[in-house]
Amino acid sequence: MSGMRGKHYLHVQDFTREELLLILETTKGLKLEAKRGLLQPLLKGKALGMVFDQPSTRTRISFEIGIQQMGGYALYMRPGELHLGKKETISDTARVMSRYLDGLMIRWNNFEEVRAFAENSDIPVINGMSDINHPVQALADVFTMMERFGDVRGLKVSFFGDRTNVANSLALMCSKLGLSYTHCAPKQYWILPEWTTLIEGNCKTSGGTFSQTEKIDEATQECRVVYTDVWWWIGQEHEEAERKDAFSPFRVTADILNKCKRDVIFEHCLPAARGVEVTDEVMDGPHSAIFDQAENRLHTEKALMALVMAS
């Protein structure tokens, strides 16, 4: 189906601009067909393994339903069910799974272990989320922007809050596709140099822009997409008070949206801590695109699986 067949999707940076656009264009067609009740058996008889080391809502449901809609089937492996990395090495587990499956989605906290798994796998491996990045989320994020605005080149996206795995992947995706990305947060929570080097390099090629600021008025000027994520995650609970204090000025409120362009949309990867990083008024308001975004996880992942798993 494409030159991407058999390719791992571990990191946005591993894919070219053209490959990312092909995924997004394929998504458009698959979503339209699904809405018309036309489900093509693009992966008929294909088996997708799904490995998790923590509970999941969107990732588990979207991949499982997605592969089924294309005629394949999914095997869900719950947290703690495998010997992976404990009684059996990552390499041995990857080699065994390659004999059983046609593709694997792994949501695993340690990205280096995800990469090690892929290096020992003969089937395409998709990173469903890791500690440092969330590349499948970034596809849904940008596809949702494309649905709302059409051509997204030059579109200003402002992310408020912590440098989460979602922020890292979204900034990379924007830089690959020529969008304008601004990270707005206290300086100690800005995106790290190991990522900004990649992002700035991409911008030189794509014509996109990247900036980081502590000034809300700077981030909201000409902004068309406001994005936020949780202020702390698993393993950061001990920093809760410190983070609440640091990020409270950056909570996404109606006042922040009112500083942006009139057609601004609000995005969040979910799950959200309502009333913490964003108000209910924004989450449930007319600018919110969060549930379109959540749905688009299904359609973008179907496109990705079709392109890397097809015979």
N, C-alpha and C positions, 0 to 999 in steps of 0.2 A: 504493500500500500504506500510505502514511502521509504526514503533512505534512512529513516529513524528506526526501522525494524531492528529489534534486539538491543537498542540503546538504553542504558540506565538513565533515569531522571532523578539525580541525587541533589543537584545544585543548579539554580538558574544559570549560573555562569558557564555551565557545561554545554549549554545549548546556544546556537547562533540566533541572531535576530530573526532570520528567515524561518528557522525551525519553530521558534516560539509563535510567530505569526501564523504558521501553518496549523499549529495546534488550535489557536484561537479561531481561525477561519473554519476549521473542521468542526469546532464546537458549535459555531453558528448554524451549520447545516444539520448537525445531529439534534440540536435543541428544537429547531423548526420541525424536523421530522417527528420527534417525540410528541410535540404539541398536536400534531396531526394524527397521532396514533400509529405512526409508521416506525417500527423498530427493526432495523436491519440486523441480521445475524452475523455481524462482522467478525465476531470471535466465537463462532459456533463450536462447542465442544472444548473450548480452552479453559484451563483451570488457573485461577488466581489464588495464590496463598496470601493471607493477610495476618501479619505478625504484629502484636501490640505488647508494649510493656506498661501501659496505663489505660484506664478506661477512655472511651471515645464515643461521641455522638455522631457528628457530621462525617468524619473520616470513615468510620466503620459502615454507616448506612449508605453513603454515597458510592463507595467502591463496591460494596456487595450488590446493591441494586443496579449499579452501572454495568458490571460484568454480566449480570443476569439479563438485562435488557438487550445485550448484544449476543445472546445465545450461549454464553459461557456460565461458569459456576464458580462460587467462592468457597474457600475453606478458611474459617475464622479461627485463629489460634489465640486464645485468651492470655492475658498477662499471667506468667508463671507456669504455663502449660508445657513449655519446651525446655529441653536441656541447654538451650542456646547460651553459650558463654560460661556455663557452670560445669555440668557433667560432660559436655561435649564442646569442642572448639567451634568458633564461628565458621572457620573454613570447612570443617567436616559437615556441619549443619547445612551450609550453603550448597555444598556438592551433592548432598542427599536430596535436598529440595529441588535442585535442578533436574533430578531424574524423575520427579513426580509432577512438577508444575510447569506451566507455560509462562508464568510471570509472578512476581512477588511484590506486594506493597508492605513496607515495614515502617511502623511508627515506633521509633526507638529513641530514647533520650540522648544516647551517645552517638554523635555524628560520625566519629572516627570508626566506631564499630559498624555503622551502616555502610560506610565506604569499604571496610574490610569484607563485609558480607558480599557486596557487589563484586569486588575484585576476585572472589572465589566462586562466583555464580555464573552459570552458562545461560541463564534466562534474564530478561530485563528486570531490574529492580527499581521500584519507585519509592522515593523517600516521602512517606506520609506525614512526617514531622520529626524534627530532631531538636536537640537543645539549642542549636545555633541558627537553624533555618526552617522554612516551611514553604518549599517551592510549589506544592500543589495549591496552596492557598493563594499565592500570588497570581496564578493563572485565573482563578475565579474573580479575584479582585479587579484585575485589569479588564477581563471580559465584561464584567458588570459596568465598568466605565464606558466601554465601547458601545454597549447597548444603549446607554443614556446619551452619549455625546457623539457617537460615530467615530470620526478620526480623532485619536487621542494624542497625536503628536503635539507637543508643547503644552498639553493640559497640566495645570498646576495641582499637585497632590501634596497636602500637608498632613504629616503624621504627628500627633500630640502624645507625648509620654515616653515610656521607656524604650530602649533599643532592644526590643524583643526579637525572637526568631522571625516573627511575621514582618517586623520593620526591615530587617536585613534583606529578606527575600523580595519584599515589595520594592525597596529602593533599587535593588539590582534589576528587577523586571522593568521598572520605569526607565532606568538608565539604558537598558538594552533597546527599548522601544521608542526612545526620544521624548519621554515625558519630563516634566519639571517636578522634582521631588524636594520637599523641605521637611527637615526634622526639627520639631519645636519642643524643647525640653531644657531643664537645667543642664549646664555644660557637662557635668560629670556623668550624665546619662545619654550623651550623644553616641551615635554609631561609631564604632571603633575603627582605627586606621586600617586594619587588615581588610575591612569591608570598603571603606571610603576610597582606598586605592583602586579597587576593582570598579567601583561605581563611577569614579571620575574618569577612568580610562574608557569605560563604555560610553560615557557622555561625549567624549571627544569624537567618537565614531558616529553616534546616533544623532547628535545635535541636542540631546537632552541637557538638563541642568540639575545640579545638586547643591544644596546648602543646608546648614544647620544654624539654628538661632535660639535665643532665649526670649525673643520678642514676639509676643502673640500678634501684634499688629503687622509685623513683617510677614509672618506665616499666613495670615488670613488675606493679605492683599492679593487680589485677582485669583483667589483660591476657588477651585471648582469641586475638589474632593477633600473632605476632612475625614481622617482615619484615626482611630485610637485602638488600644489593646489594654489588657489588664495591667495593673501596676506592679503586681508580683505574682510569681508562679511557684510551682512545686520546688521546694528547697530554699525559697526566699522569704518564707513566712516570718522569720526572725527579723526581717527588715521592714515589716509592715508599717510600723509607726513612722520610721524615717522616710519611707517612700510616700506615704500619705501626705506628709508635711511638704516634701519636695515637689510632688506632682499636683497638689490641690489647685494651684493657679492655672493649671493646664487641663483641668476637667472640661470636657466638651459640653457646652451649654448652648442654649438658644442664642445667647449674646455673642458667642464665638461664631456661630453660623451666620448671624446677622452682619458680621463684618466681612463676610465672603461674598462672592458673586451670587446673584439672586437664584441661579439655577444650581447652586451647590448641592452635592449629595453627601450623605454621611455613610461611612463604611466601618464595619467592625467584624473581625474574624469569628467572634463568639467562641466560647462562652464569655458573657459580659458580667461584670460586677455592677449591676444597675445602681446608680446613685453614687458610685465611686469615681470611675474614670469618665462616665457619661451619665447624663440625666435621662430619666424616663421620657421627658418631653422631647428630647432629641431622638432617642431610640424608637419611639412610636410616632414621631412627627412626620410631616409631609416630605421632608428631605431625606428620610432614612431609606437606605437601599439594603439593609442588613439581611433581609430574608430573601431578596433576589440573589444576593451574594451567596447565601447558604445554599440555595437551590443550584446555583451555577457551579458549585463544587461537583455536583453530579455530572453536569454536561461537559465541563472541561476535563474531568478525569476520564470520562468515556472517550473523548477525543484522544487524550494522551495514551490510554490503553490500546485503542484501535491502531494508533500509529506505531507503537513500539512492540505490540504483541501479535499483530497480524502475520499470517503465514506469507 
